[in-house]
Amino acid sequence: MTSTTDKHPLDRPATITDVAENAGVSMKTVSRVLNRAPNVKPATRARVEAAMQTLGYRPNSPARMLASNQTYLIGLIYNASSSYITSIQNGVLSACRPEHYDLLIHPCSYDSPSLLDNIGDFIASKRVDGLVLVPPVSDVAGIRELLIEHGVVNVAISHEPEDETDWAVCTNDREICKNMVRHLSRLGHQRIAFVRSHPDHKAMADRYLGYLDGMAEVKLKVNDALVVQGENTFESGIDCGVQLLRQRPRPTAIFCANDHMATGVMKVAHERRLQIPGDVSIAGFDDIPVAKQVWPQLTTVRQPLEAMAKLAAEELIRLVRNEKPQELRVVVDAELIIRQSTGPALVDPD
């Protein structure tokens, strides 16, 4: 028979007793390690974690819940039509697994009249320890009050904190959009258009501010006719592309607040037999998979969504454990991705 002292996996599910014997500690110490209690020496913690890995130990969730009055469940609430949710899920999971938390995903419709009731029912029925919120859900009026009422800690992605109880992980949207305008200006573009995001998506408002900052920095006047309102969809990108490309003189570059709208603008340019980037340069934001699938490949901004989601979940777990994070707003730098859809400005666009 295999003994736990042999330091090898068992032929049955390992128990907390097995872990304690393998690590040479008490069961209480193993429990403190599982619950991330601060009063455990690093060397002891490492020995217990090594024993759990060796034995293939999996925590008993009901027992942990009874002992700690926690469910060890993290909820992820997002808009059902979000195209980037896989990256978010992967990031949250990568933070939850080492800490022995499980993830419950909850897609919903951010514009539904029953959204707040829906989220309230989810919190009450699942008894999650905390929530990670993804825009535009995090921007919905009343969401903050609802979470405070339920006493649920939360961290939002791409959200501006409103007070000392509001936690968020963001990118430097405003700065990176200024950099995109600077890039287009260096290519000789002066008539630079901008397609704005849906007004409900407050987290994306900084992208327009970054466009304005960039235009001011390169000393280009903002032409109101070259700023159009989109809705973050491919279809709205088509509508905005028609508005912009029928103008005389037309813009030599079009910067869109997301990639979906940028690909819509590209479709209009192709239909009008315009060369990209020879006749018009087009840039987006997000670096979703389609950015590399269209032709020419799309110049864009890459958000490190998976890294942001991992940080958000790590911050949330600290809050669940009453460990206050150091900052209300953690900023992760985005990156300009220069591809073939942007190039030197056409001297005479018409």
N, C-alpha and C positions, 0 to 999 in steps of 0.2 A: 504494500500500500504506500502511496506517495504521502509524505509528511509535509506540512507547511514549512517546516524548518529546512527542507531541502531546497527551498527557493525556486521551486518549479510550479507551473500551473497545476491546478487540481483537476480531477476528473468529474467534478461537480461545481455548481456555482459557488464562488468564494463568498464568505461572510465577513463581517467586520471583525469577528474573532480571528479568522485566518489572517487578515491583514495585520492585526495587532501582533500576532505571534511571529509573522514573517518579518515585521519591522522591529520587533523587540520593544514594543511600547504598549501602553494600556489602551483599552478600547475607548476610553474617554479622550485620549490624545488623538486617536484616529477620527473620532467624531469632531474634535476641534479643527482638525485639518480639513475634513469634508465641508465644514461650515465656514471655512476661511476665518477662523478666530485669530485675532492678532497676537495672542500670547503663546505662540508656538515658535521654537527656535528654527531658523532656516534649515539647519542640518537635519533636524527631526522631521520637518515637513517634507524635505526631499526624500528621506528614507521611507516615509509612509507612502508618498506618491509613487516611488519606485516599486514598493510592495504591491500597491493596487494595480500597477501596470503589469507586473510579473504574473500576478494571479488572475488578471482579467476581471478585477472586481468592478461591479456596477452598483452604485448606491441604491438602497431600498427607498424609493420615493415616498411611499406612505409613512415609513418610519421617520424619515427626515422631516416630513411635514408636521408630524405630531411633536417631534422634539423641538422644532424651531418656530412653529406657527407660520411657516412659509410653504408655498406650493412649489417653489423652484420652477415656476413657469414664467416665461417672458412672452409678452404679446407683441406682435408686429402688425400695425394697422396701416393700410395703404389703399390708395385708389385702385379699383379693379383693373382699370385700363392702363396702368403704369407699365411702360415697356421695359423698364430697367430693374424690375423687382428681383430678378434672379440674382443680380450682383448684390443687392441689399440683403437678401436672404442668406447668401453665402457668407457675407461679412458678419451678420449677427450670429449665425451658427458657429463661426470660427471663434467667437468670444464666449458663447454659451457652453460649448462642449467641454473645454478644460475645467470649467467651474461647475459642471454637472447640473446645468440648467437645461430645461427643454423649451422649445420654441413653438408657440401657437401662432399661425398666420391668420389674419382676418381681413380679407379683401372687402371693400365696400365702395359705394358710390358717393363721392364727396359732395355731390350736388343734390343728394336725396333729401327730401324734407324730414325723413325719419332717421337721418344719420346719427344724431346725438343719442336718440333712444336706442338705436342699434348698438352703438359703442357702449352705452351704459349697461345694456343687457349682457354684452360680451364680458365686461368687467365683473359684473355680479355673478354670472353663471360659471365662469372659468376661474375666478379668484386669482388672477395673475398677480405676480409680485410687482410688476412694472411693465411699462409700454415703451416701445420704440415707434415713433410717429414719422410718417413719410409725407411730404407735401404732395398734393394740396390739402390733404386731410388736416395737417397741423396748422393750416391757415384759416380753417373754418371758424366763423364766429361762434363763440360759446364753448369751444372745445376745452379751453383752459379752465373755465369755471366748472365744467363737468368733471374734469380730472381732479380738481381740488375738492369738489364735493364728495367724490368717491375715495379720496385719500390715496390715489395711485401715483407713485413717482413715475416720471417719464423723461425721455430725452428725444428731441426732435432732430431730424436731419434737414439741413438747409433751411434753417429757421432763425429768426432774430429774437433772442430772449427779451422778454418784457419786464421781468423783475428777477429778484434773487432766488426764486423757486423755479425758474424757467431755464432749462438746460438744452444746449444744442451743439451739434457738430456741423460745420459749414465749410464751403470753399471760398476762396478769394475771388468771387464772381466779378466784383466791380473792377478790381485791379487787372484781372486776366482779360476782361473785355476791353479795357483801355489798351492793353498790349496788342490785342487783335487789330484795333483801329490803327495803332502805330505801325503794325506790320503792313497793313493795306496802304497806308500813306507812304511808306518806304518804297512800295511798288509803283508809286506815282499816282495813286487814286486820290481824287479830290471830291468827286460826287459819290460819296459813300452812303448808301441807304441802310436803314435798320428796320427789321421786322420784330415788333415787340411781342412779348409773351401774353398769354391770357391774363386779364386783370385779376382773376381770382388767385393766381399763383404769386402771392406776395414775395415768396422766396426768390423769384426770378426778376424782381424789380431792379435789383442791383445791376443786372446785365445792361439795362438801358442807361442807368447812371454811368456805368463804365464806358459805354459808347459816347455819351456826352463829355465825359472826362477826356477821352481819347481825342475827340474832335477839337476840344479846347487846347489840348497839349500840342497838337500839330497845326494849330491855328487855322482850322477849317470851320466855316460857318455852317451851322445845322440848318438844313432846308426842311421845313415842316412837311413839304410834299414828299420828301424821301423817308419819312418815318411813318410806317403803317402798322395798324393793329392786327396781330394774328391771334390764333386761339390754340397754339401749340400742336396743331394737327397738320398732317400732310395736305389735306383739303384746303385748310386756311392758307397754307403756304402757296398753293396754286392761285388762290384769290389775290394774295398779296403780290405774287409774281406778276400777275396780269396788270395790277394797278401800277407797279413800278416800271415794268418793261415797255409799257405803252407811252410813257412820258417822253417828251422831247425837250431838251436832250435827256436821254435815259441815264440812270446811274451806271458807273463803270464797275462798281463793287456793291454787293448786297450782303450784309451781315445779319444773320437770323438768330433769334434767341434760343432756338433749339434745332436739332438736326432734322426732325420731321418736317418743319416748315422749310428748311433749306432745300430738302429734296423736292418739295413741292415747287419751289422757285426754279430749281434745275429743270424740272419737267416743262415748265412754261418756256424757259430759254431754249430747250431742245426743239420744242414745237415751233418756235419762231426762227429756227435755223440759226440761232446765235451760238457762236463758239464759246465754250467754257474752258479756259479763262480768257481766250483771245478777245472776245467781245465784252464779256462781263465775268468778273470774278465773284464767286459765291462761297460764303463761309457759314458754319453753323456752330452749335454748342452741344456738348454731351458725349460725342464720340460713341454713339450707339453702333451696333454691328452694321447697319445699312450704310454708314459713312464710308466703309471700305468696299461695299458691294456696288455702289453706283459708279457711273463713269462720267467724267473723271472722278477719282476718289476725292472725298470732301475734306477740305481744310476745316478744322474744328477745334474745340476745346475739350480736353479729356478730364472728366471729373473722376477722381479715385473713389468711386462709389463703394466698392467693397471695403476699402480701408476706412472710409467714413463710417460705414455701418458697423464695422468691428469696434471702432472707437466709441460709437454711440452706445453699443451694448455693454462695453466695458465700463463706461461711465454710469450706465444704468445699474449694473450689478453693484457698483460701489454705493450708489444711492440706496439700493435695497438693503445693503448692509450698514446703513447709516454712516458711511464713509463719504464725507462731502468732497466732491471733486474740486480741484484747485481753481478751475475757471468755469464761468457760466457758458462761455462760447469758445469752443475749440475750432481753430481754422486749419484746414488741410489745403495745401496749395494745389491748384489745377495746373494743367500744362497745355501750351499751344501745340497742336498737331498740324504741321504744314504739309499739305498734300497737293495734288495737281489741280484742284478747282480754283486756286488763286494764282495770279501771275501779273506781269506788268500791265499797267493801265493802257487802254486804247487811246490814242491821242484824240481822235474824233469819233465818239461813240455812235454818231449817226452818219 
